[in-house]
Amino acid sequence: MNAPVRVFANHAEAYASAGLPVFPVNTRDKRPAVKGWQNANPYRARAWASEPKLGDADGVGLLMGAPSGLTEIDVDGVGDAWLALALEQFGETPIKIRTASGKAKLWYRHNGEGRHIRPFNGQPIDVLGSGFSIAPPSRREDLSSAYRFLSGSLDDVPALPSIRAPREGFVRIPEAVQKGGRNDALWRYCMAQARHCDDEAALVDVAATWADAFPDPLTAAEIERCAKSAWKYEASGRNYLGLRKPQVMEGDKIMDDLLDQPEAFTLLQMFQRWHSNRQSFAIAPTAMSAAGSPPWPRRRIENARDVLLQRGFVEELAAPIRGRKSGLYRLSDQIGRSAKDHNTPFSLGVRGRA
């Protein structure tokens, strides 16, 4: 009788030294060989490897997602053509793996991806941004073969790129959606399709057509609720699903315009909080400083006010009279759009205001 290969005992240390959370796995059944595998970390990996029975395991299980910082593209089709398609779709990566059954895996840096099984119709590809995967050099004795790195190694993990996510996000095919995941899958589909719809009614119609293929259908009310929820995100500019970068909101533009003047940005936030529903308001730097709102000297408040005036965030309705009367102001209806470089420092304190 052949002695155990002891794959986990012999290789857990390499993964633990790389900071990766691994645990022993039964490779043939693709099942964890230990309880508490969800809480794997380098310390526990070393402890499991030191136990004779667990160290004998023929597989190395590796947590995907936030615990490891990895997302895996699992190419569940044999042949280099599927591997080439995955690389074209998700981008090049230094770590490519051949499984014991001749299939492939690609490792990327985790960027918030979840676990998506068959998100692309007709393609044997899974996106594993959570759960676990089986890592090299796990072995399948029934196939007399082992997982191996086609290119790269654990040394390349810190330099991995993120995947090039599809614009529409990861959407499951409706025939694969089961009870318990229907509302979430439909909502995500609606979020992806909302950008291509003219109005809420059109999105409801698209949702109904897609959900009609569910093995266990949703009610019309549930379909409409998912579609309307997604449309609210789209209509308010908060539909970030599938975008490589979030959409730029109005608050982001304000921050960009005042990035070089943090005190002016803070003062504007205070004015918006207190006076957004008022036609006008007073700015009294001396009184504000004395009240600690904000807790700055008078001159700093004046300087911040003057930046807001110069850049068009605040309009002056009545000039202040030194020692006698505060100025009267209002928030601008529109963000200032001057042709000046807002990253050029503004000469502070030159207005001579009270």
Backbone torsions as a table, in degrees:
resi	resn	phi	psi	omega
1	MET	NA	130.3	-178.5
2	ASN	-70.0	143.9	177.1
3	ALA	-72.3	151.4	178.5
4	PRO	-58.7	145.2	-179.8
5	VAL	-70.9	-27.3	179.3
6	ARG	56.4	49.4	-178.8
7	VAL	-60.7	-47.6	-176.3
8	PHE	-66.0	-44.1	-179.7
9	ALA	-60.5	-36.8	-175.0
10	ASN	-82.7	-17.1	-172.8
11	HIS	-127.0	-5.9	179.1
12	ALA	-61.2	-36.8	-177.3
13	GLU	-62.1	-39.2	179.8
14	ALA	-62.1	-41.9	178.4
15	TYR	-69.8	-41.8	-179.9
16	ALA	-63.1	-39.3	179.0
17	SER	-65.5	-27.1	176.8
18	ALA	-84.9	2.4	179.2
19	GLY	78.5	18.5	-175.8
20	LEU	-99.9	135.3	-177.9
21	PRO	-83.2	107.6	-179.2
22	VAL	-120.6	163.1	-179.5
23	PHE	-154.6	159.0	-178.4
24	PRO	-71.9	141.8	-176.4
25	VAL	-134.3	144.9	168.0
26	ASN	-83.7	105.5	-169.9
27	THR	-65.0	-40.5	-176.5
28	ARG	-64.5	-43.6	179.9
29	ASP	-86.4	-11.0	-176.5
30	LYS	54.9	46.5	-180.0
31	ARG	-126.1	139.6	176.4
32	PRO	-58.6	142.7	-179.9
33	ALA	-98.4	9.7	-176.4
34	VAL	-145.4	147.1	173.8
35	LYS	-78.4	151.6	179.7
36	GLY	78.0	17.9	-179.3
37	TRP	-62.2	-26.6	179.6
38	GLN	-62.5	-21.0	-179.1
39	ASN	-105.3	23.8	-179.4
40	ALA	-59.8	145.0	172.9
41	ASN	-153.7	171.1	-177.8
42	PRO	-56.6	-39.1	-179.7
43	TYR	-63.1	-46.9	-179.7
44	ARG	-67.9	-33.9	178.5
45	ALA	-59.7	-43.2	179.6
46	ARG	-66.0	-38.0	179.7
47	ALA	-66.1	-43.7	178.9
48	TRP	-63.6	-39.4	-178.5
49	ALA	-65.2	-26.4	-178.3
50	SER	-80.6	-13.6	178.2
51	GLU	-85.5	125.3	-174.1
52	PRO	-51.5	-48.5	-176.0
53	LYS	-66.5	-43.0	-179.4
54	LEU	-73.3	-35.1	178.0
55	GLY	-64.6	-23.9	179.2
56	ASP	-74.6	-9.3	-177.1
57	ALA	-56.5	143.3	-176.5
58	ASP	-90.4	2.7	-177.4
59	GLY	-134.6	152.1	175.4
60	VAL	-110.8	111.1	176.0
61	GLY	-89.4	139.1	-177.1
62	LEU	-129.2	124.7	177.9
63	LEU	-66.9	135.6	177.2
64	MET	-100.2	159.9	176.5
65	GLY	92.3	-144.9	-174.1
66	ALA	-59.1	-39.1	-177.9
67	PRO	-60.0	-36.7	-178.4
68	SER	-104.3	-18.8	-174.0
69	GLY	77.4	18.4	-176.1
70	LEU	-120.0	145.5	167.0
71	THR	-122.1	132.7	-179.0
72	GLU	-109.3	134.9	168.2
73	ILE	-96.8	111.1	-177.7
74	ASP	-94.7	108.5	-178.0
75	VAL	-92.0	98.8	-172.4
76	ASP	-91.1	38.0	176.8
77	GLY	-132.6	134.3	-177.6
78	VAL	-77.6	137.5	175.8
79	GLY	116.3	151.0	-177.9
80	ASP	-70.1	-18.8	-179.0
81	ALA	-65.0	-41.5	178.8
82	TRP	-68.2	-37.5	177.6
83	LEU	-63.0	-43.6	179.5
84	ALA	-63.6	-38.8	178.8
85	LEU	-63.6	-42.8	-179.8
86	ALA	-63.9	-41.1	178.9
87	LEU	-65.2	-38.9	178.1
88	GLU	-65.7	-36.0	-175.3
89	GLN	-79.2	-37.8	-173.1
90	PHE	-110.0	-9.5	179.5
91	GLY	101.2	159.4	-178.9
92	GLU	-70.7	148.9	176.8
93	THR	-146.2	145.2	-179.8
94	PRO	-73.2	-19.2	-176.5
95	ILE	-106.3	111.4	176.1
96	LYS	-123.4	138.2	-173.7
97	ILE	-126.1	138.9	171.6
98	ARG	-103.4	128.6	-179.6
99	THR	-82.2	170.0	-179.5
100	ALA	-63.9	-25.1	-179.4
101	SER	-95.2	8.7	175.7
102	GLY	89.5	8.2	177.2
103	LYS	-91.9	-169.7	-173.2
104	ALA	-137.9	158.0	174.9
105	LYS	-137.1	146.3	176.4
106	LEU	-125.8	135.2	179.5
107	TRP	-107.5	137.1	178.0
108	TYR	-134.7	166.9	175.3
109	ARG	-74.1	132.6	-178.8
110	HIS	-66.3	133.9	-178.8
111	ASN	-136.1	39.4	176.6
112	GLY	90.2	3.2	179.5
113	GLU	-65.9	144.1	174.9
114	GLY	-92.4	-158.0	179.0
115	ARG	-103.9	115.9	-175.7
116	HIS	-125.3	110.3	-178.9
117	ILE	-93.9	120.4	-179.3
118	ARG	52.4	56.7	-178.9
119	PRO	-75.4	-10.6	-178.1
120	PHE	-118.3	119.8	-175.5
121	ASN	-56.7	125.3	176.4
122	GLY	84.0	-0.2	-178.4
123	GLN	-113.9	127.4	-179.8
124	PRO	-80.6	62.8	-174.9
125	ILE	-130.5	131.0	175.4
126	ASP	-116.0	146.1	176.0
127	VAL	-109.1	114.7	-174.3
128	LEU	-109.8	92.5	176.9
129	GLY	-105.3	11.0	174.3
130	SER	-159.9	-179.7	-176.2
131	GLY	75.6	-148.9	178.9
132	PHE	-139.3	165.1	176.7
133	SER	-136.0	166.0	177.5
134	ILE	-99.6	127.4	-171.1
135	ALA	-109.2	157.2	174.8
136	PRO	-62.8	149.3	0.8
137	PRO	-100.7	47.0	177.8
138	SER	-50.5	147.4	-172.1
139	ARG	-125.9	142.2	173.4
140	ARG	-108.7	101.8	-179.8
141	GLU	-64.0	-32.4	-179.3
142	ASP	-68.2	-21.1	177.6
143	LEU	-105.8	-4.4	-175.3
144	SER	51.4	43.2	-176.2
145	SER	-147.4	160.8	-177.9
146	ALA	-133.5	158.5	171.4
147	TYR	-71.0	142.4	-179.8
148	ARG	-149.0	156.3	176.1
149	PHE	-78.8	119.6	172.1
150	LEU	-72.9	-37.6	175.8
151	SER	-151.4	151.3	179.8
152	GLY	77.5	179.8	-179.0
153	SER	-160.0	-174.5	178.4
154	LEU	-62.3	-23.6	178.6
155	ASP	-64.6	-21.1	-177.3
156	ASP	-89.5	-5.9	-176.6
157	VAL	-57.5	-44.4	-177.7
158	PRO	-63.1	-21.1	-175.6
159	ALA	-105.7	16.3	-177.5
160	LEU	-67.9	143.4	174.5
161	PRO	-84.1	164.8	171.3
162	SER	-80.2	157.9	177.8
163	ILE	-71.4	151.8	173.9
164	ARG	-87.5	95.7	-173.9
165	ALA	-71.6	146.5	176.6
166	PRO	-65.1	148.1	-177.6
167	ARG	-58.8	-34.4	-177.0
168	GLU	-84.9	-0.7	-176.4
169	GLY	78.7	-177.4	-178.9
170	PHE	-92.7	114.9	-175.8
171	VAL	-121.3	126.9	178.5
172	ARG	-76.8	152.6	174.1
173	ILE	-74.4	141.2	-171.8
174	PRO	-61.9	-32.0	-178.6
175	GLU	-63.7	-19.9	-177.9
176	ALA	-94.4	-1.9	-176.5
177	VAL	-85.3	123.9	-177.8
178	GLN	-108.2	166.2	179.2
179	LYS	-58.7	134.6	-175.9
180	GLY	107.4	-25.0	179.1
181	GLY	-123.8	9.8	-173.5
182	ARG	-68.2	-47.5	-176.4
183	ASN	-64.7	-42.0	179.8
184	ASP	-65.3	-44.1	-179.6
185	ALA	-64.0	-41.4	-179.7
186	LEU	-67.7	-41.4	179.2
187	TRP	-61.3	-43.8	178.9
188	ARG	-64.2	-39.0	177.4
189	TYR	-63.2	-43.0	179.0
190	CYS	-63.6	-39.3	177.9
191	MET	-61.4	-40.1	179.6
192	ALA	-70.5	-35.2	-176.2
193	GLN	-86.9	-15.8	-175.6
194	ALA	-60.0	-32.3	-179.1
195	ARG	-66.1	-18.0	-177.3
196	HIS	-104.7	5.8	-178.5
197	CYS	-107.5	146.6	-178.9
198	ASP	-80.3	-29.9	-178.2
199	ASP	-156.5	179.0	-177.5
200	GLU	-63.0	-40.1	-178.7
201	ALA	-62.0	-39.6	179.3
202	ALA	-64.8	-38.2	179.4
203	LEU	-68.3	-38.0	176.9
204	VAL	-60.3	-40.9	179.7
205	ASP	-65.7	-42.6	178.0
206	VAL	-62.3	-42.9	-179.9
207	ALA	-62.8	-42.0	-179.3
208	ALA	-64.0	-39.7	179.7
209	THR	-64.6	-44.4	-178.4
210	TRP	-68.9	-43.4	-177.2
211	ALA	-70.7	-15.7	179.9
212	ASP	-64.1	-20.5	-179.1
213	ALA	-89.7	-0.7	177.4
214	PHE	-60.9	138.5	175.3
215	PRO	-60.0	-34.0	178.4
216	ASP	-122.0	95.3	-170.1
217	PRO	-61.5	153.8	171.9
218	LEU	-90.9	160.4	175.3
219	THR	-75.3	160.8	179.0
220	ALA	-61.0	-35.5	179.8
221	ALA	-65.7	-41.1	179.7
222	GLU	-67.8	-39.6	177.8
223	ILE	-62.0	-45.2	-179.7
224	GLU	-64.6	-37.7	-179.7
225	ARG	-64.7	-42.5	178.5
226	CYS	-63.2	-45.3	-178.2
227	ALA	-64.7	-42.5	-179.1
228	LYS	-67.0	-36.1	177.0
229	SER	-63.2	-45.4	179.0
230	ALA	-64.0	-38.4	-178.6
231	TRP	-65.5	-33.0	177.5
232	LYS	-62.3	-40.6	177.3
233	TYR	-65.0	-43.0	-179.3
234	GLU	-65.2	-45.6	-176.0
235	ALA	-67.0	-28.5	-179.1
236	SER	-93.6	4.2	178.7
237	GLY	75.3	21.2	-178.5
238	ARG	-110.4	19.1	179.6
239	ASN	-89.0	92.3	-177.9
240	TYR	-96.2	-4.0	-171.8
241	LEU	-59.0	123.4	176.4
242	GLY	84.3	-6.7	179.7
243	LEU	-83.3	138.3	177.9
244	ARG	-69.8	-30.6	175.5
245	LYS	-131.5	142.0	178.2
246	PRO	-62.4	154.6	173.8
247	GLN	-65.6	149.9	-179.1
248	VAL	-85.0	119.6	-179.8
249	MET	-90.8	168.4	-179.0
250	GLU	-61.0	-38.4	177.6
251	GLY	-63.6	-32.9	177.3
252	ASP	-66.0	-38.8	179.0
253	LYS	-64.9	-40.7	177.7
254	ILE	-62.2	-44.4	179.4
255	MET	-60.8	-42.4	178.9
256	ASP	-61.0	-41.6	-177.0
257	ASP	-70.8	-21.3	-178.0
258	LEU	-117.9	19.4	-176.6
259	LEU	-61.6	-32.3	-179.0
260	ASP	-87.2	-2.5	-179.4
261	GLN	-132.1	72.7	-175.1
262	PRO	-61.0	-31.8	179.7
263	GLU	-70.3	-36.5	176.4
264	ALA	-66.0	-38.4	178.2
265	PHE	-63.1	-43.4	178.9
266	THR	-62.6	-43.4	-179.5
267	LEU	-63.9	-39.5	178.4
268	LEU	-63.4	-40.6	177.4
269	GLN	-60.5	-38.8	178.5
270	MET	-66.5	-43.5	179.4
271	PHE	-63.4	-40.9	179.7
272	GLN	-65.9	-35.0	179.5
273	ARG	-68.9	-41.8	-173.4
274	TRP	-91.0	-31.5	-167.4
275	HIS	-124.2	13.8	-175.3
276	SER	-63.5	-23.8	-179.0
277	ASN	-104.3	13.0	-178.0
278	ARG	-109.3	147.2	178.9
279	GLN	-72.5	-30.8	179.8
280	SER	-158.5	163.9	178.7
281	PHE	-157.4	158.2	179.7
282	ALA	-92.4	149.0	170.8
283	ILE	-122.2	112.8	-178.8
284	ALA	-121.0	89.0	-174.8
285	PRO	-54.0	-41.2	-178.5
286	THR	-64.1	-48.1	179.8
287	ALA	-66.3	-38.4	179.7
288	MET	-64.2	-43.2	179.0
289	SER	-62.9	-43.2	-179.9
290	ALA	-63.3	-32.5	-179.7
291	ALA	-84.1	-7.4	-178.7
292	GLY	72.7	28.8	-176.6
293	SER	-135.5	84.5	0.5
294	PRO	-81.7	165.4	-176.4
295	PRO	-80.5	59.7	-178.8
296	TRP	-122.8	159.5	170.8
297	PRO	-63.5	157.5	-178.3
298	ARG	-53.7	-43.2	-175.8
299	ARG	-62.2	-37.3	179.5
300	ARG	-66.9	-37.5	177.6
301	ILE	-66.2	-42.2	178.1
302	GLU	-61.3	-44.2	-179.3
303	ASN	-62.2	-43.4	179.0
304	ALA	-64.1	-41.7	176.3
305	ARG	-59.0	-43.1	-177.0
306	ASP	-67.0	-33.8	175.0
307	VAL	-63.0	-43.5	-180.0
308	LEU	-64.1	-37.4	177.1
309	LEU	-67.4	-46.2	-177.3
310	GLN	-64.0	-34.4	-176.3
311	ARG	-95.3	4.4	170.2
312	GLY	85.0	14.3	178.9
313	PHE	-84.4	-25.6	179.6
314	VAL	-130.9	139.9	177.9
315	GLU	-110.2	140.4	179.3
316	GLU	-92.5	123.1	178.8
317	LEU	-95.6	-35.5	178.5
318	ALA	-145.5	127.3	-177.8
319	ALA	-69.7	148.1	177.7
320	PRO	-73.9	153.6	174.6
321	ILE	-114.7	115.0	-172.8
322	ARG	-54.3	127.2	176.6
323	GLY	76.8	-2.9	-175.3
324	ARG	-128.1	-38.7	-171.8
325	LYS	-151.3	136.8	176.6
326	SER	-76.7	155.1	175.3
327	GLY	-74.6	156.8	178.9
328	LEU	-113.9	133.7	-171.9
329	TYR	-139.5	170.1	171.4
330	ARG	-148.5	155.2	175.6
331	LEU	-72.1	137.7	179.2
332	SER	-66.3	145.7	177.8
333	ASP	-71.2	-27.6	-179.3
334	GLN	-130.0	152.8	177.5
335	ILE	-69.4	137.8	178.2
336	GLY	-59.6	139.7	-179.4
337	ARG	-128.6	59.9	-179.1
338	SER	-73.7	162.2	178.6
339	ALA	-87.0	2.0	-178.1
340	LYS	-79.3	157.1	174.5
341	ASP	-78.2	109.3	-176.2
342	HIS	-71.8	-6.8	175.4
343	ASN	-90.9	0.7	174.0
344	THR	-83.4	123.3	-176.0
345	PRO	-55.7	137.3	179.9
346	PHE	-88.0	135.8	179.1
347	SER	-70.1	108.0	-174.2
348	LEU	-84.9	151.3	171.2
349	GLY	75.9	19.2	-175.6
350	VAL	-100.0	-6.4	-176.1
351	ARG	-80.8	-20.7	177.7
352	GLY	65.8	31.8	-177.3
353	ARG	-89.9	163.1	178.9
354	ALA	-81.7	NA	NA
